[in-house]
């Protein structure tokens, strides 16, 4: 711990008393997310309850140049919560109040620590729901910070689209509101979108205003097997070209299906498979289903297995959400390393074929699932934590995947973010634009205290001026 | 002209020859947009043909600290094209090539000078269209720069949603690509959204990658009269709450209907009126229409007047697009001053009622039209250019409107931008956030040469450091 951080913690202790913890278990817990990356514990953890708590904490940290790491639920995958330079982690899970819901305007304002499941539970009787679903029960502030999306972004958008405004505590403790409750605005630079996806490196998000969606009259879910990944993707491309408002279009490769069968006690054909969901009025869903049935047949898809009753649907999507655990169960004792490239959808079959070839060449085990409608897919690469050689091969796989993505105009991360894990890939992707990123970071956080060592290593870009 | 600008123009002349003009008529033309604001002509105009032209011009201007004003078609309304401090206007209308269209990916890349009508004409046979429609045949680069939207943003989004990536020439002449062709990405700060809406104050946009939409199987348009504005808005709110994917929902007040009847030879009932458009498959459109008929009846709407044939629909929407001219024709010789507030849709009836009361109190004539689904409406305030007193009353009206919008969580501009016209309103809206805007501007354009004097007056915010 640096002397300045020690002094900052002394001041924080005076201000916050027991809401500040330096206990080893608490510190370790806050570095212990779901990531496979090496993480570092903070020197202290503050359990914040109000925006004012965050303001006071950031002001003290700013004065002493003590690093500040925002923490929601610890479900980020790229090391975003690691306290790379020690300092203070601000745990926002206590800021879990839903501040306002407007049924007429289809929007709400929540504190950053509200989780997506808590929000949806609260909304249940309003006829509205919050549509962004990354699987994990992440906090809304965390989801905004990593620009999260998930299974139904193809229909409802990502956090980039649904966040209307943010309350942000800046590096010097100033609080700003980035937008308004208007559904659109041309009023100056888009501060909302600047902080969405900034992973806490430009400020701490304390409140979020969100667009909500009306709960559809009917939801129908189906599973459809295909002879090849290419055929499965082609049927989704055709649906999108037809303007079909697919709510979810998830691809599982044969290995992932096998894993799900075993883990979730399903009996699906072991073949590339689409999990589809249709939202709308009765008539609209009927029509979508009939068109999709036609399209899948055209591309050699099998019969639809339907799950219209809520319980069946829940079981199916629970299996989809559990694929991570299903994958890990393929090799007990293994950890999972998720990849996350996103490419133009026309390129997806080739990129997936090359990825599977890479996996085979490198002697790895890596079931695949994908948010096909967005061109985004994940491999869950299984790794023996003790096997250095395997870890090296996974690093090689990851690099190859990103290079395939960049070669076809794609991105190194569709929804997980950069964290500590993908800084090199981001530099390749953005090229000269990294200087612009560095200029923004330096402008808003000149002391480099906000989640330092994530997204970009500021020292690398000092040559800008 | 400053000495430095004179030197810059000398250097530009050497590099560009006849593509650079200092002719009075050319300079005056480039300051002569559709705005009612006072504008200033640049000292020279460059007709750019390539990104390299823009790079070379900006490099020279950067060296001599000569202002740079990007120009597309001159259709911005808030003085965005005025060369407030003289300098060089870069006319991008020659950069009008469509570089790439992908039917499978539903996207394209165009040079910034391509207009939306030219793009749609080119796309006609592809089954795709570019959905953002601000009325004027603006350039894609200009539309990105003002974060434009228009009549069907309620369904298809604004430029914020449809721009995937930009090529931008920065203040020092460096070229960056802000994103990729992936439909979503969590790769670092959202540079694309930072330049969308920046009105050329952070760089010159030279290429734009856009999402396209499939042309719907059927388009149906209808007109429906209501006894009150409140009833018309209520029926649209109900439709949105039902999850109906309305393609267009435009409100005209009684005065605007009267103006349209006269100008476009229509015979609509002189009453608050919705222009509606439904997109989808035959069955989907049928269903939307039947539900919307129910909803409008519930709120005392009259019979739908249909325009399903293309010519009828074109005539109707031509009338909608011509409302500006229809409004001006109410008082020959007048100019129009457009207002542009956007509020949460539940607040729209009250805000419109107050606006109409303000118009009456101030003795003005101002027909109203609105993009109801977004909560955005315009008054076209008629002004006699010679009447100073009337101009003062219009300024008062504008201030009142913005203050009503801010009081209910809205914005001073839904789609026209800030330019020179709304800098004070933006400062009120953003509050402490103006310091963040200034920090961004200073970080990316430390010499303040990119469209200076728009969005924010940098001198005002020097106290930030």
Interface residues (C-beta under 8 A of the other chain):
Chain A: X102 X103 X104 X105 X106 X107 X127 X146 X147 X148 X149 X153 X157 X158 X160 X161 X170 X174 X175 X176 X177 X178 X179 X180 X181 X182 X183 X184 X185 X186 X187 X188 X189 X190 X191 X193 X194 X196 X197 X198 X202 X213 X214 X216 X217 X237 X240 X241 X242 X243 X245 X279 X280 X281 X283 X284 X287 X291 X340 X342 X343 X344 X345 X346 X374 X375 X376 X405 X408 X409 X410 X411 X412 X413 X414 X415 X416 X417 X418 X422 X425 X426 X429 X430 X431 X432 X433 X435 X436 X437 X439 X440 X441 X442 X443 X444 X455 X456
Chain B: X102 X103 X104 X105 X106 X107 X127 X146 X147 X148 X149 X153 X157 X158 X160 X161 X170 X174 X175 X176 X177 X178 X179 X180 X181 X182 X183 X184 X185 X186 X187 X188 X189 X190 X191 X193 X194 X196 X197 X198 X202 X213 X214 X216 X217 X237 X240 X241 X242 X243 X245 X279 X280 X281 X283 X284 X287 X291 X340 X342 X343 X344 X345 X346 X374 X375 X376 X405 X408 X409 X410 X411 X412 X413 X414 X415 X416 X417 X418 X422 X425 X426 X429 X430 X431 X432 X433 X435 X436 X437 X439 X440 X441 X442 X443 X444 X455 X456
